[in-house]
Amino acid sequence: PARMGIGVDGGFDTEAFETLETLRLAVFGPDLSALPDLVPLDCPELPAVVVAICEAIAAHQGTDARANAEAWDAEQEKRPSKYAKDLKQLPPTRRVSPNPKDWRCEKSGDTQNLWLNLSDGFIGGGRRFYDGSGGSNGALDHYLEEKAKGNIFPLVVKLGTITPRGADVFSYAEDEDDLVLDPYLADHLAHWGIDVMQMEKTDKTMAELEVDFNLSHDWSKICETGEELEMIRGPGLLGLRNLGNSCYLNSTVQLLACMPELGARYVDKECAIRRSAPEDVAGDLLVQMAKIASGLLTDRYVKQASGALSKRLGGGTAE
């Protein structure tokens, strides 16, 4: 696995190991005090129903994990895709197997993170991320190849997330490019031989993956935790002290201050903006922006403006 790293060649710290997971069934004899026999799930002597039960237990999520994923999913405000109603679907010359063991990326052969194109039945790997993680990018590459031919096949569904309650659907269309809702998903899947009423969840949803990432990611790799850093200060190298929960506002203001346009508009070296201020200086947004820009981008007004700006944008409230 690769993680972002400070001072690492290429920007990522690649660890030279792989994590392998093996599932085994513990079989106890009459003497419960004795150690159990550990039987691999691929043992041919195990009944198929026992293997299925073991795999279901291993994949089962706890209540907290499900609640976190549902809360994350609810915040995404997914909208129905405008391509769903009149989605073009090619004649079903093949059927997609409902068995996860039969799914493969048609470009790379990968068996994880697979997406089914609802227009032509192509199965491709998920999007590859900037650090090389993620999928094989087969689904997106296929969409772009078909688009170059004049075929617009934007909607894909993540295999393994299909249940009677729905599934993860993504739109590659440039004007959506996000997770979307497909009100006609059951019909679109039935076109390729998939009955949603018979499908069970076998893979993590995008919401679950996001929650897992936030819980397990080593943020210290990009926060320089434990490092002894030398404080530097100067135009463009100034920070803002947090006032309660003002960190979100502060970070936004500091990002805006990186734009040359903000400095050109609001840096007030001659104090012209401030001299033209109304009587209620603290309530004038133009003046407060001039003070904060001058404080961040020059040697003047380093700390004075943050509180007044927060009060102005917050309508006079504490935050």
Secondary structure, DSSP 8 states (H G I E B T S, - for coil): -EEE-TT-GGGEEE-S-------EEEE--S-TTS--EEEETT-TTS-HHHHHHHHHHHH---HHHHHHHHHHHHTT---B-TTSTT-------S---S-GGG---TTT---SSEEEETTT--EEE--B-TTS-B---HHHHHHHHHHHTT----EEEETT--BTTB--EEE--TTT-EEEB-TTHHHHHHTTT--GGG----S--HHHHHHHHHHH--THHHHTTT-------STT-------SSTHHHHHHHHHHHTSHHHHHHH--TT-HHHHT--S-GGG-HHHHHHHHHHHHHSSS-SSTHHHHHHHHHTTTS--
